[in-house]
Amino acid sequence: MRAFYEKLGVLGPIYRLVGKGFSDREIAGQLRLSEPVVTNCIAWMLHSLKIGDRAKLVGDAFSAAHASTSGASLRAA
């Protein structure tokens, strides 16, 4: 069964903004969500991905974003 946040389609956008260093409040403003929804979604990601804290989640999201963009630039060359 898919999680509530997966159904909303907000996990990807929140994950990308976390990787850019946005706060919960900034993410909520960007995506027009309430701050508690963003906070709960991040907590769900931490639990589901078995990541201990937000700093590690930021690092993971940052690495994922840069790995996908560097791969695209390599294919374009």
Order of alpha helices (4+ residues) and beta strands (2+ residues): alpha-alpha-alpha-alpha-alpha
